[in-house]
Amino acid sequence: MNFVFVSPQFPKTYWNFCDRLKHNGVNVLGIGDSGYDEIPDELKECLTEYYRVDSMADYDAMVRAMGYFTFKYGKIDWLESNNEFWLEQDAALRTDFNITTGAQNDFIDRIKYKSKMKESYIAAGVPVARYHIVSTLAEARAFIKEVGYPVIVKPDNGCGAEATYKLRNFTELKEFYAEPHNVRYIMEEYINGTIVSFDGVADSHCVPLFYTSNVFPTPLLDIVSQNGDLSYWTQKSVPAALKDVGFRTIKAFGAKSRFFHCEFFQLNEDKPGLGKKGDYVALEVNMRPAGGYTPDMINYANSVDCYQIWADMVCYDEVRNAELDGPKYFCVYAGRRDCHTYKHSHEEILARYGRQMKMCDRVPDVLSLDMGNQMYVATLDTATERDAFVRYVQEQAPAQAAKD
């Protein structure tokens, strides 16, 4: 099997995908924009060959790379980046090179455009927030008259909290319309809920081979706009109701042979037309692993190897070389920003949580807006211990807290 992995050097832990493929006997070929000397040794060990392009956004250069691999190694059986930024290009390359094992061009709209996602969520029987596509100020006022303030405005095709606004009144609404916007925006009613994800790997029949869940207690929009500290965790177990809506969602989207990260609101209060407190309401889907260090957190929380699970899906359409019944934990991410002063030092954190600490590292600049500059990841047994860890890592020094 010839597998082309796009951008295997970023995020830095993605060499694990290539490693597991190699161990399953796959011929792994990489395309990236880093020099060969710049990629980690672990990745070099996994790849049969690495093709460097000046820019992965240059489609002609990517086509030339694919043509070279095809000429040298024969037909390419799989192509994947597992990266949100390259999903559309991945699909285009698969379509152009007749690679039928992954998403084609005709699949992309339903997983990239938030307005299109709603159609599949509705087909899954999952309630969705009311919305309209941003056009005129008059139409926005008519929509808000129906749903009330605040409203959320974000690019119809966008990632995370990028260029997202929470508009609380008419003044902020007018300010938004006064700015130039070069992309299509969607406006949605505000949902008072906690963001909960359903994550895993689906087989070729759109059935999860493995699944788990993450909880994001503070919306990323609020963290970015307020320069706050991100914390989130992988759950010890998946609630039955979330498993139900998650399985239905994967089937409705036709998400086959891939990683998935589906986001829902779990309502914090009753919401007429959407559900009761505790019910799940659709947010959006990402047909790739959750961002940042989440794949590793999934592994620590579930005592699994999700990289191996994914590689087994690629090779066998089932799990053969990974255990699924190990002990479970809360795996918690707590980030800190260089601009804040904290009560507890780095050394104190390591002294207190050293045995439970799984990851401790500086965050790459490209991820720091969302995730902070310094990260700590630990496994905890109980929700009380989980929350105490977050407080200890992120508690600011009194002078800093008073200033904020």
Secondary structure, 3 states (H helix, E strand, C coil): CEEEEECCCCCHHHHHHHHHHHHCCCEEEEEECCCHHHCCHHHHHHCCEEEECCCCCCHHHHHHHHHHHHHHHCCCCEEECCCHHHHHHHHHHHHHCCCCCCCCHHHHHHHHCHHHHHHHHHHCCCCCCCEEECCCHHHHHHHHHHHCCCEEEEECCCCCCCCCEEECCHHHHHHHHHCCCCCCEEEEECCCEEEEEEEEEECCCCCEEEEEEEEECCCHHHHHHCCCCCEEEECCCCCHHHHHHHHHHHHHHCCCCEEEEEEEEEECCCECCCECCCCEEEEEEECCCCCCCHHHHHHHHHCCCHHHHHHHHHHHCCCCCCCCCCCCCEEEEEEECCCCCECCCHHHHHHHHCCCEEEEEECCHHHHHHHCCEEEEEEECCHHHHHHHHHHHHCECHHHHHHC
